[in-house]
Structures are given as structure tokens and as C-alpha cells.
Amino acid sequence: IPAIRFNGFTDAWEQRKLGDTFEFSVSTNSLSRAQLNYEKGNIKSIHYGDILIKYNSILEITKDKIPFITDGSIEKYKPNLLENGDVVFADAAEDETVGKAVEINGISDEYVVAGLHTIVARPKEKMAKYFSGYYINADVYQRQLLRLMQGTKVSSISKGNLKKTIVAYPKNLAEQQKIGSFFKQLDNAIALHQRKLSLLEQLKQTYLQVMFPQGQDSIPILRFAGHSEPWEQHKLGEISESYSGGTPSVAIQSYYGGSIPFIRSAELNSKNTELYLTEEGLNNSSAKLVDVGDILYALYGATSGEVGISQINGAINQAILAIKPKIEYDSNFIMQWLRRQKMSIISTYLQGGQGNLSGSIVKDLALYAPTKQEEQTKIGSFFKQLDDTIALHQEKIAHLKVLKSTLLNKMFI
């Protein structure tokens, strides 16, 4: 029996080989991407790459984006059409995602087949909607596949090996249905927050374009009421102070394990850090302290061009430039301007988006700013509220995904 189950169910679950519970008579095709299209056709074909990357555990035939077979004949593929409840496995991948699967749902008048590098399993007896899809993708089942994978650069699993795996499920369809519906509701909640997050991110990008001047213009397209003066151009170094730090010697253990957060470039917008310095480590190195509210700008490596407002009092090394605006300039306003300029800065100063920036480059950047701090503050606060709302949805999505992962392991065996 599973560790967590719905009230009213006490019977032990059935345990059988997959080959005794599902039959594998449905053939698949070997069509490449070049033989598929997303515009028109009579038959949809499920590609293994989409199972691995794009689709959730339940494939909604009328909602999810599934390509058509170009010039596909219904008569040719009719013997191998999929049905609701079928489970389609991806039998090849370049990593350990081999065996990821989707349960087919929502077929009415559509013609759907399974394509290249897939295996179709059809239940021999009725299974409740959604149960198989979530069970097959749970770690408790997927772990069995690791020892059955074959290949080096590309891993694969055979139909014969799949049949040998063990599946566990309640005979009671009502319990299956409760479990399947529960996880579908969780997925729906995650999808809802992801849609809201995408809309907010698009909205923010639009506002970043219209609430800051374009090109050499000195007036933005959209402004808060009561402000009409042209913005003034300044070099960032003229309206702020900035500095970088250094890294205490990693060879001296007494420098680490203290109480001073050591902020690295990947942790610009985080309230937590992995490393902490002692007072000795800070005093015997060129690491520099920053305060909550300082602008932190990443200069080196993959994070070059990333920017944020420090969430904590801590120390930085040479990979980060700390920017402290003068009192008449708003930190949130300048930070949002730097975010808006990120792609332009990378394309101008970093070849192929790789490499390092220097503090002198950043300080020499020219920006337009409102002459009144009040307008700066309104703009900075507006975008901060947007960022906070975006972060809230990101945290909610992360929480729901952790909850789902935990429950998948406790509600299945």
C-alpha cells in the first residue's frame, strides 16, 4: 500500500509486470520531423522529442500542439490509431529521460498515431483516466528503467525490457480516479500560474520599451501623469559610485564559515548564499561589503549583464560591480534601465554573448533619466511591484512542483 492514500481505501494494490497489464500491439511510424508539419493534415503524429521536452504526463489531443503527417493517408495509418488511455513511451534520449511517457486523453474525432522512437502500451483492462500517465512518470516507476537502458551517446529501452518492469495500482477504479484527478488538478494549477507568469513577463517587456526613451529620444512614449519635461542624459559613472571586491584565499579555511554572506554573481537576486566569510576573511582580502538596496551588476562569465537590487548585507568579489546612485537618483529606476539595456550591452561588448565586462565599461554607459526624482521613483516602484508579482508566481510554481514530486513518490508504490 502507498504511504499516503485517500480515505475509504484500504485494500492492497496489485503488483504485476507491465507486459501482463498492458498489450503492445499498436505499431508506430518512423517519420522524421521533416515529414511533419503544424499547419494542416488529417493525421497527427506524436514525436518522441516532444514527449521528452514539451508534453506533460497527460497529452491533451485537442489542446497540446501535435504535428500533422504531411500528406498522410487515413487508410494507411488506420490500423495503428491511438485511443484514449493509451500510454506512449519515448524509447530513446540523450540522457536518463528515456522512458518518459504520456497518457492519451481527449480524442474524439481526431486521428492520432505514435511516431519515431515511441512505444505504445494499451491497458488490457479499464484504467481510470489520468492514473497511468502520472504513475508511469513517477520516480517509483521510472527508477526501474535506469538499469534497463542501453547505449552510450544515445540511451534507449526496448519493448521487451519495458514489459519486464513492475507496475502497481489499486484494483478499485474509484481510487485510481481520485489519484489521477488529484494530480491533474495540481498540473492545472501549475499551468495557470505559468500562464500568468508568461503574461506578466510579456507585460513587463512591453512597459520597459514604452516607459523608457527609445534610441536618441529624450521623452518616453508612456509616462505618469504630471510629468512632461525631457529626460537628461548622463553617464552612469557621473550619477553613482561603484566598486568591485576580491575573493579571499580558498586555501585558508579560517576565512570561511562565518556569518558574512559572500554574494556571487549567480546569487545577485537571492536572499541566500552558499558561502559565508569570517571577519578575518573579510579583513584579510579585498572583498567589499554591500548593503541591502545596492545595485549589483554581474561582470564575468555566463551571468554577465545580469543585474539586481541586493537583498542582503554581504560581501562581493571581482565578478560583481556594486553601484550606489547619488541621493537624487533612484536605485530601482537605474536597475530597471540596466535590465532593459542587457541585450544591447552584451551584443556591443561581448562577442557571442560570452566573456567579461569591465567596471569602466558599465560606468561609461549613457542613460536618460527624468530630471525629477519623483518620476524616477514612480517608475522604479512600478517595475518593482511587477517584479515582486512575477517572483510570487515563480515561488508558487516552484512550491507546487516540489509538492507534486513529493506526492508522486508517496501516493504510488
N, C-alpha and C positions, 0 to 999 in steps of 0.2 A: 504494500500500500504506500502511497505517496506521503510525504511529510505534512503537506497541507492539502485539505480537500474540503469541498462544500458539505454543509450539514445534511444529514439524512442518508449519506452513502458510507457504507462500512465494508462492503464485500471486497475481497482481494482482487487485484487486477489480473487479467490474463497475460501470460508471457509466452510468445511464440516467435518462430522465425519469420522474418519479413516475407519470405517466399511462401509460407503457409497462409499468410493473411492477405497478401496481395498477389495478383497474377500479372504477368509481364508479356502479354500477347500483342500489345499495340506497338507497331513499328514506327520508327522515326525516320526523318529525311536527313540528308547531308548537305543541304543548301547553304552556301556561304552568304555573307552579308551582301555581296554584290548581286545576289539573286532575289533580294528582298527590297521592299520599299515601304514608305509610310504614307503614300498618297492614296493609292487605290488598289483594289483586288478583291477576290472572292473568298480567299482563304488566308487566315492569319497563321503565322509560324513562330513558335516560341524559340528564341535563340538562347543558347546556354550562357552566353556572356551577359545577357540581360538578367538571367536568373541569379548569376553571381553578384552583380553590381546594382541593378536597378530595382528589381522587384522585392516586395516583402514576402512573408510566408504565404499569404493568400493572394493569388493573382486574379484580380477583378477584370474579367474579359472585356466588359463594356467601358471600364474606367481607365485601366492601365494602357500605356502606349505599346502596342504589339504590332510589328511589321507585317505586311502582306507578302505573299509569294507573287512575284511578278509573273503575270500570265499563267497563274496556277489554275489547273482544271479540277473542278469539284469531283468529277468521276475518278480521276487518278488518285486522289487522296482520301476519298470517302471511306475506304475500309479502315483507315487509321485516325479517324476523327476523335478528338478528346471529348470527355464527358465531365460534368460537374463531379467533384470528388476525386478525380484522378490526381496523382502526385507525380510531378515531373522533376526528376533529378538532373543536375548538371554533373556529367561524369568526368569532366576534365577541367583543370585550372592550373595556374602557375604557382599556386600556394595551397594552403590547407583548407581552402573553402570548397574543395571537391566534395560533392555530396549535398551541397545546399540545394534546397528543393522548393517548389511552390505547389500549393493545392489549387486546383482549378475551380473557379466559382463564377457564377453569373452567365453561363452560356444559355442562350435562348434560341435565337435563330442564326447565331454565328457558326461559322466553320473554322475550327482551330485544330492545328496539328503541332506536334513537337519536332524540333529541328535538330541541327547538328550538335553532336556531343550531349545528347539527352537520353534519359531512360524513363519510360512511363510505367508507373505502378498503379494498378486499378484494384480497389478493395474487392475482395471476394464476397464479403458481406457488408451490409449497410453500416456506414460510419457517419457519425454526426458531423454536420457542416463545421469546418474550421479546425476540428480536432487534429486530423492527420497533419495538416500543414504546420501547425505550431509544434506538435510532438516531434516530427521528423527534423525540424531545425533546432530543437533544444539540445544543449550540450550533452545531456544524459544519453541521447541517441547518437549525436554526431561524433562523440569520442570513440565510438566503436569503429568508425571509418578510418581513423588515423593509421592503424596497423594494417589496413587492407589496401592502402594506396600504393600505386605502382608508378615508376618513372622517376626521373631526376629533375630536368628543367621544367617539364610539364607533368603534373601528377594526374593520375586517372584512377577510376574504380570501375570494376567490371560488374555486369549484371549478376553474374554468378556469386561474386563476393557480397553484393548487396543482399541477395536472397538469404545469405547465411546470418545476417545481423538479426539481433533480437529486438522485438518491439513489445511494449507493454501498454495495455489500455483497459479501461473498465468495460465490461460487457453491457452495462446499463447505458443506453443511448442518452438518457437524460443527464447523466453525469458528464458524458462526453460533450454534450451540447453546452452545458454550463461552463465547462472549462474553455471550449473553443470560443464561445461568445464573450467570455471574460477577457481573453487575450485580444480578440478583435476590437473590443471597446478600448482597451489600452492602446492598441495601434491607432485607432481613430483619434484618440486624444493626442497622441504624439504627432499625428499628421496635421491636426488642427493647429497646434502650436507652431509647427514648422511652416504652415501656410501663412500664419500671422507674422512669423519671423521674416519670411521672404518678403511679404508686403511692406513691413516696416523698413527693411534694409533697402528696398527699392525706393520707398518714400524718402528715406534719408539721402540717398544718392541724388534724387531729384532736387531736394531742398539745397544740397551742397552746391549744385550747379546754379540755382537761381538766386540764392541769398548771398553769394559772393560775386564780385565783378568778374566778367568774362574777358580774357585776353588783356588788352590795354585799357579797357573801360575802367572808369573810376566810380561808377554807380551800379549796384546790382539790379537785377530785374525785379526782385521782390524784397520789400523792406517792411519793417514795423511802422505803424502809423506815427506821424510826428517827426520823422527823420527824412531829410531831403538833401543834406549837404553832401558834396562829393567826398569820397574816401581819399585818404592821403597815402602815398606810397612811402614805405620805409624798408630799410634792410633789417632783417631780424636782429642782427648784432647791435643795431642802434637803439632798439627798444627793449633789450633784455641783456642779462648777464648769463653766461653759460660756462660750463666746465665739465671735464671728464675725470675719472679716477684711475685706479690701477688695481691689480689683483694681488692680494697678499700671497706670499710663497706657500704653495700647497705642501711643500716638504716640511713645514713647521706646524706640527699638529696643534700646538697650543694657540695658534691663530684662529682655529675653527672650533665650533661647538658652543659658542657664547650666546648672547641674546640680541645681537645686532643683525637684522635681516640683510643679506647680501643679494641685491637685486641684479639678476642677469637679464639680457635683452629679451629672452623668451618670457620673462615674468613682468614685463612692463605694466600690464594692466591687472596684475594679480595681487591679492591681499596676502598671499603666502609665498615663501621662498624655500628652496631646498637646503640652502647653505646659510649658516649664521656665523658671524665673526665675534671674536672676543675683543675687549678693549685693547689688549696687546696687539692683536692682528690689525686693528684699525690704526693704532698709533704708530706701528712699525711698517706701514705701507702707504702707498699713495691713493688708497681707496678714499672716496669722498662721500660725505653724508648728504642726503637729500631729505626734504620734508614732504609731508602729505600736501598735495596740491601743486608740487613742482611738475613741470612738463618733462617727460623722459623720452628721448629720441634715440632709436637704435641705429648705430653706425656700421656695425660689422655683420658679415655673413648673410644667412638666409633671412634674418629679420630686419635687414637694412631698410630704413624708411618707415618702420613701424613707430607709432607714437602713442603716448597715453599720459594721463594725469596720475602721478604717483598715489597709490592707495595707502602707503605705509611710510613711516620714517625708517630709512635704511641707508645702505652704502652702495655705491656703484663702482664699476671698473671702467676701463677704457672703451668698452663696447657700447657705452651709453653716454649720451650728452645730456646733462641736466640744464634746463633752460628756465631762468627766473625772470619773468617780464617785469618791467618797471611798473611802479604803482598805478600809473594811469592806463595800463593795458591789461586786458582780461585774459587769464590763463586758458580758460575753456575756449575762448574765441580763437586764440593763436593755435591751440592744439587742433581744433577742427579745421583750421586753414591748412595746417601741415598735413593732416589726413587727406584733405581734398587734393593736395599737390603731390601725393605719394607717387602715382604712376609717372607723372611728368618728371619728378626728381630722379626716379630710377632710370627712366629712358634717357635722360640727359647725362647722368653721371655714372651710371653702372651699365656696363656692356652686358647684354643678355640678362639683365636683372640680377646678376651675380657680382659679388665684390664688396668693397667697403666705401663708406662715405667718410669725410673728414669733418671735424668741427668747423673748420674755416668755410667749407662749402655751405654748411647749414646756416652759419651766421651771415653769409653773404646773400642768402635768399631774399628776394624783394617781395613784399606783401603789401596789399592795400588794406587799410584799417579805417573804420569810422573815426571821425575827429572827436566824437563824444563817447566817453567810456560807457555811458548808459546804453547806447546802441550795441556796443561790443558785448556787454553783459547780457542783454536780452538775447542776442544771437547765441552766445556761449551757453546760456541756461536752456534755451530751446533745444539745442542739439544734445545737451547733457540729459535732458528728460527723455529724448528719443533713445539715446544710448542706454539709459537705465531701463527703459521698457524692453529694448532688444535683449539686454542682459537677463532680464527677468524671464523672458521666453526661452532663452538659451539654457538657463538654470532649470527651468521646468522640464524642458525636453531631456536634459541630462538625467534629472531625477527620475523621470518616467522610464527611461531606458534602463537605468540601474534596477529599478523596481521590477520591470519586465524580465530582465535577465535573472534576477534572484528568484522570482516566482516560477519561471520556466524550469529551474532546477529543483524546486520544492514541490511543484504540483504535478510533475511527471516522474516516472521511475524507469 
